[in-house]
Amino acid sequence: MERLRKIFKGKTQGESEEKVDAESIIAAILKSSGSVLFAVFDDHKLGLVDKDTDYIIQAVCGVGVQGPLTEQQKAIHDKIAPAVTEICDLMQLGDLPPEKKQVILFMVRFMMAMKILFMVELFKNKINGEAALRGVVEKSLAGMKTVGCA
């Protein structure tokens, strides 16, 4: 945690240095990213189930490796880009060199992509579990024999 405190320290005023509470920044980042990521997942979960990891990473980063982004990827990126900007503003990256800013932007986007991938995998597992349960129930019902008359 001490490393984060050093990275996100506040601007200096004369000789005194204003310290920023790292925990509050982290909480704000999680809140900001969480709400956007849940909204993206809710809007696109059915369309992401059959996509590979690169598809989602390219959507979050806004860069198509093998051609332009699809409409779905653009929609995802358009929702995530303002959150990335907000997160970077929270981290007060203004004084960092551009190279370090790019690294931090990459890490933020990659974290967001991994969260979406995790949610998609959980959704797939839920779908597969429900399908397996339906299969067991259907087999049980098919194997039942009626007894007596009603």
FENWO-V310400 format. One record per residue. N is the residue number from 0. RES is the residue in one letter. SS is DSSP state (a for helix, b for strand, c for the rest). BURIAL is I if it has 16 or more other ideal C-beta (glycine too) atoms within 10 Angstrom, else O. D_LAST is the distance of its C-alpha to the last C-alpha in whole Angstrom. Layout:
[[N | RES | SS | BURIAL | D_LAST] [N | RES | SS | BURIAL | D_LAST]]
//
This chain:
[[0 | M | c | O | 71] [1 | E | a | O | 74] [2 | R | a | O | 74] [3 | L | a | O | 72] [4 | R | a | O | 75] [5 | K | a | O | 78] [6 | I | a | I | 76] [7 | F | c | I | 75] [8 | K | c | O | 78] [9 | G | c | O | 79] [10 | K | c | O | 82] [11 | T | b | O | 86] [12 | Q | b | O | 88] [13 | G | c | O | 92] [14 | E | c | O | 92] [15 | S | b | O | 88] [16 | E | b | O | 85] [17 | E | c | O | 82] [18 | K | c | O | 79] [19 | V | c | I | 75] [20 | D | c | O | 72] [21 | A | a | I | 70] [22 | E | a | O | 67] [23 | S | a | O | 67] [24 | I | a | I | 68] [25 | I | a | O | 65] [26 | A | a | O | 63] [27 | A | a | O | 64] [28 | I | a | I | 63] [29 | L | a | O | 60] [30 | K | a | O | 59] [31 | S | a | I | 60] [32 | S | a | I | 59] [33 | G | a | O | 55] [34 | S | a | O | 55] [35 | V | a | I | 56] [36 | L | a | I | 54] [37 | F | a | O | 51] [38 | A | a | O | 51] [39 | V | a | I | 52] [40 | F | a | I | 49] [41 | D | a | O | 47] [42 | D | a | O | 48] [43 | H | a | I | 48] [44 | K | a | O | 46] [45 | L | a | O | 44] [46 | G | a | O | 47] [47 | L | a | I | 48] [48 | V | c | O | 46] [49 | D | c | O | 47] [50 | K | c | I | 51] [51 | D | c | O | 53] [52 | T | a | O | 55] [53 | D | a | O | 58] [54 | Y | a | I | 56] [55 | I | a | I | 56] [56 | I | a | I | 59] [57 | Q | a | I | 61] [58 | A | a | I | 59] [59 | V | a | I | 60] [60 | C | a | I | 64] [61 | G | c | I | 64] [62 | V | c | O | 65] [63 | G | c | I | 64] [64 | V | c | O | 65] [65 | Q | c | O | 64] [66 | G | c | O | 65] [67 | P | c | O | 64] [68 | L | c | I | 61] [69 | T | c | O | 58] [70 | E | a | O | 57] [71 | Q | a | O | 55] [72 | Q | a | I | 57] [73 | K | a | O | 60] [74 | A | a | I | 57] [75 | I | a | I | 57] [76 | H | a | I | 60] [77 | D | a | O | 61] [78 | K | a | I | 59] [79 | I | a | I | 60] [80 | A | a | O | 64] [81 | P | a | O | 64] [82 | A | a | I | 63] [83 | V | a | I | 65] [84 | T | a | O | 68] [85 | E | a | O | 67] [86 | I | a | I | 67] [87 | C | a | I | 70] [88 | D | a | O | 72] [89 | L | a | I | 70] [90 | M | c | I | 72] [91 | Q | c | O | 75] [92 | L | c | I | 76] [93 | G | c | O | 79] [94 | D | c | O | 82] [95 | L | c | O | 80] [96 | P | c | O | 81] [97 | P | a | O | 79] [98 | E | a | O | 78] [99 | K | a | O | 77] [100 | K | a | O | 75] [101 | Q | a | O | 74] [102 | V | a | O | 72] [103 | I | a | O | 71] [104 | L | a | I | 69] [105 | F | a | O | 68] [106 | M | a | O | 66] [107 | V | a | I | 65] [108 | R | a | I | 63] [109 | F | a | O | 62] [110 | M | a | O | 60] [111 | M | a | I | 59] [112 | A | a | I | 57] [113 | M | a | O | 56] [114 | K | a | I | 54] [115 | I | a | I | 53] [116 | L | a | I | 52] [117 | F | a | O | 50] [118 | M | a | I | 48] [119 | V | a | I | 47] [120 | E | a | O | 46] [121 | L | a | O | 44] [122 | F | a | O | 42] [123 | K | a | O | 42] [124 | N | a | O | 41] [125 | K | a | O | 38] [126 | I | a | O | 37] [127 | N | a | O | 37] [128 | G | a | O | 35] [129 | E | a | O | 32] [130 | A | a | O | 32] [131 | A | a | O | 32] [132 | L | a | O | 29] [133 | R | a | O | 27] [134 | G | a | O | 28] [135 | V | a | O | 26] [136 | V | a | O | 23] [137 | E | a | O | 23] [138 | K | a | O | 23] [139 | S | a | O | 21] [140 | L | a | O | 18] [141 | A | a | O | 19] [142 | G | a | O | 19] [143 | M | c | O | 16] [144 | K | c | O | 14] [145 | T | c | O | 10] [146 | V | c | O | 9] [147 | G | c | O | 7] [148 | C | c | O | 4] [149 | A | c | O | 0]]
//
